[in-house]
Amino acid sequence: MLVRQLSEAVEIWKLAANDTGVKEICLSKRHVHLRGLHTEAVRKLPEALDIPTVVLDAPLLAGSLALFDTEAELGIKVTESSLVLNAGGRRAVLRQKASEAPLRKHLKAKATLKDGTVLREAIAFLSSCASEDAIRPQLTGISFKRGEEGGVVLNATDGARRSGQVSLASAGLMKEDAIIPAVDLSAALGLVDTEFSLEIIEGHVLIADDRTTIRLSLLSGDFPNVESLPRRKAYKYRFSFDCDSFDVASRAATLLDPDRLLSLVFKNGRAAWVVQGEEVGGFRIVAGAQDAKPLSIMFDAQWAGPVLNLGDKVVMYYNDEKSPVLFYSPTSKFLLWLSPIVRA
């Protein structure tokens, strides 16, 4: 086996970045197994190893493999207390852990996605809408609700400034509603192939492809009713803009204004993104033409970050400078609501 092949198998260690309970990794003849407080993963090895099952410090194994030439042939030997790695004239000795990590059966979920690209894009967008505050843990997750005609509606919100929604037509994807941790789900989808299966089983979500099985704990609690937010037909005005101009303006707000305030100003038939950094300086970039009454809608550039995940062209629906604004992508069908900053 090459160093690269074992490194790819140990790649499930990426899940540990979000689960502090992950300390150990189990290496057996045919699998690599990782288990934490909220996550668990099993990945098949590309070829069988002639070793007994060993339990190792997870970051130590991943870090040690990074010290070798990825294309070197890897020799593995197990002693009474250690795992010895040899490749390309380099040698590492890793102490075994005393605990045990029994392997689970490589389960297969029932609902298979032939192309999970759309779901991955949706999760990337919604993860940027979710909260990072552990006080209300359900807001750090993405709500999966069964939609009409077998589809599924995904929602994420920080409970205050931003909310996102994506509707998927994947028939049979979800048999029951669930709230899945956004960060863990993003990491898990990065570890499986484009075609994978997904299923809710006994308080967990199971994600699997031909070689990897991942189990994530679900979040509990009441999820806010995003359906109460206004739809496109409820707005009086709309404005289309390129995301490039917004990207530049949001970076300018972060650079020039300690409060990161970014305003969309309509005046004299034109629209512009404006930063008024009182202490440092200001910035202005034309956003397009708009025949509308003079108006200024102010956002926190940090909370407005999910706009960049909508696509190159974005349509903004609005009523005034105080009520929630809806951003819509004609290509992805993603919906994003942002609450403006209202100063007294």
N, C-alpha and C positions, 0 to 999 in steps of 0.2 A: 504494500500500500504506500502511496506517495504521501508526503507531509500535507500537501494540498487537500487530499481526499479526507484525511482525518480532521483537518481544520474546518472543512466544509460541514462535516458531521457535527463538530463541536460548536458550529455557528449558532445553534439554538441557545447558546449562552447569552445572546443578545436580549432574550427575555428577562434576564436577571437584572438588567439596568433599571427596571421598573418594579422589581419585587425584591425587597431587601431580605426576604426570607430565603432566597436562593443562595446557598453557600457551597453546595456539593454537586458534583456531577458523577454519574455512574457509567463506567465503561465496561461493556461485556463483550462476548464473542461476536454478537451481531448488531448491537444497538448502543446508542448513547442516550442516556436518560437524565433529565433535569427536573427537579421538583422543588417548588417553593411554597410559600403560604397561599398564594393566589394563582400560581401558574404551574403547569406541568407540561413537559414535552418529551417525546421519544422520536429519535431519528434512526433509521436503518443505516448501517454501514455499507459501503459499496462492495466490500468483500469481508468474509469472516476473519476474525483474529483468533489466533491460537493462544488465548489467555483466559484465566479465570476472571470472574467479575470483581472489579475493583472500584472503590469509591475514593474520589480525589477532590481536592479543593478546586472549585470551578474556575475562578479567575486565574489560578496558578497554571492549570492545564492549558487554557486558551492562550495565556501570555507566553508560556514555554514553547508552544508550537510556532508562535510568531518569531521565535529566535532562529528557526531553521530555514534552509532553502526550501521554498514551497514545492519544487520539482524533484527534490531528493527522495530516494527510497527510504522509507521509515522502518527501522527495526524496533520492536516493542518486546520488553521482557518484564515479567512480574516476579519480584522476590517476596520474601515473607512480609516485608513492611513497605516496599516501594514499587513504583513503576519507573522503568528505565527506558528512555527514548534515545535512539541513535540514528543520526542521518547526516550525511555529508561531512563526516569527521567531527561532528558536534554531539555532545552527550548531555542529557538532562536527567536528573534523578528527582522524582516527586514522591513525597511520603503519602502513603495511603491513609485515609480517614477511618476511624473506628466504627462509624455508624454504617447502616445498611440502607440502600435505596432500591427496593424491589421493583423490577420492571413490570409495567402494565402491558396488557395485550394491545397490539397495534389496531385500534378500533377504526372503523370506517363509518363516517356519517352518511346519512341517506340522501340529503339534498345536494346534488353535485352541480357546480357552476362550470360550464365548459369554457367560459372566458370570464375570469374574475377581474378584468381590467376596470370595468365600470364601477364595481364595488370598491376596488382599491382607491380610485379617484374620489369616490364619494366619501370614503372614510378619511382620506387626507384633508378634504375640505371641512368635514364636520368636526374633525379633531381640533381644527383651529378655532372652532366656535365653542367648544366645551370649556368648562371651568377648570382651573388648576387648584381650586380651594378645597381642601379635604374636609372642611366643616360640613359641607353638604355633598357627600361622596357621589350621590346619584347624578350630580351635575358634571362630574368628571367623565361620565359615560355617554354613550350614544344609544338612544332609545330605538329599538326595532319594534315596529307595530305592524301587524298584518293589515294590508290594505285591501282594496276592492279587487275582485277577480284574481285572487291569488298573489297579488303583488305585495310589496313591503314598503312602508314609509319610515325613513330614518330621520331622527331629529337630534339636535344637540343645542345646548344653550348654556350661557354662564349665569342665567337667572336674573340678569340686570341689563346689560348693554347689547348683547348680540345673540342671535338665534339663527340656526341654519336648518334647512330641510331638503331632503332628496327623496324622490319617489322612484322605486325600481320595479320593473315589470317581471322580475324573476319569479316565475310560478313555483310555489312550493318551497321557497327559500326558508320561510319561518313557519313553524307549526304553532308557536306560542310567542307572546310578547316578551321582550327582555331588554335589560339595560346592560350593555357590555362596556367595560372600561376602555376609553378611547385610546389611551397610550398603549395598553397591552394589545389591543386589537390591531393597531397599526404595525406594531412589532411582529405580531404573529403572521399577518398577511405578507410581510416581507420575507418570511421563512418558508412559504409554500409556493408551489408552481402556479402557473396561470390557471390551470384546471384543478380545482380542489372542492372538497365537500364541507358543509357546515350544518351543524345541528345543535339544538338545545337539549341537553340531557341532565336531568336531576340537579338543577341549579348551576350548571356549567354550560359553556359553549364549546363544542368540539369542532376543531378545524383540522382537516387532514388531506394529504395528497398521497401519492404512492409510497413515499418514504418517510414522511413526517406526520406525527399526530400531536396536536397541541390542545390542552384543556385550560380554559380560563374561567375563573370564578365570576359569576354575575353580580351586579350591584343591586341592592335592595333600596326601597324608598319610593316615594311618589315623584314622578317626573312632571315638570310643568306642562300645562296644556298649550303647546305651541300653535294648535289649531285656532286659538282665539286671536292670533295676530292677523292684521288685515291682508287680504289678497290683492292681486293686481287691479281688479275691477273697482276696488274701494278707493283708489288714488285718483286725484285730479290731473296730475302732471307726470310727465316722463322725460328723461334725459338720457341720451346714449353717449358713451365715451370710451376711449381706448384705455386699457388698463396700464399701458406704458406711462401715460401722463400721471396716473394716480400713483404708480410705483415711485416715480421720481419725487412727487409731492410728499408722499408719506415719509420717504427717507429724509427729505428736507425738514419736515416737521420734527422728526426725531433728533436731527442735528442742531436745528436753530432755536427750538422752543422747548424749555424745560418741561412744560406741560404737554408737549406733543400734540398741540391743537392744530387741526387742519380744517380749513373752511372751503366749501364750494360756494362761490359767489356768482350770482346772476346779475348782470348789469349791462345796460345798453346793448341788448341782443347778443351778448357774449357770456360764456361761462368760463371760470378759471378756478384752479385750486390755489389757495392763498395761505401762506404761513406768516403770521405776524408775531415773530419772536421779539418781544419788547426789550429784552436785555441784550440779545446777540445780534439780531438782524431779521430780515424777512425774505420771502421767496414767493414767486408767482409763476404759474405755468398755465397757458391757455388749454382749456379742456374741450372747447367746441362752441358752436353757435347754439343759442337758445333764446327764442322769442318769448320771454316770460317777464313778469314783474320783478323789480329788484328784490333780491332775497339772499340771505347768507345762512347756510346750514353748516354747523360746526360739529366735527367729530374728533374723538381721540384716535390719533393715528395708530396706536397700539391695538385698540379694539377693532379698527377697520382693516386689520391685516388679512382676514379671510376673503376680502374682495379680490385679492391677487390670485386666489384659487378658483375663481369663477370662469376665467378664460380671457382671451384677448379683447373681446368686445363685451361690454356690460351695459345693461339698461337699468337706470335708477328711477323708481317710482316714489313720488313724494306729494305731500299736501302743503306743509308749511315747515318752519324751522324748529318746531317743537315735537311733533309726532314721529313715531317710528318710520324709518325709510326702508324701502324694499329694494334690494339689488337682485337682478335676475340675469342669468346667462342663457341666451337663446340656443346655444350649442349644447350645454350640459344639462339644462333644465334645473340647475341648482337654485335654491332660494336662500337669501340672506337678509335678515332684518337687523338694522342697527338703530339704536336710540341716539339722537343728537345730544350734544352738550348744550345745555340751556343756562346761560348766565343771567343772574338777576340784574 
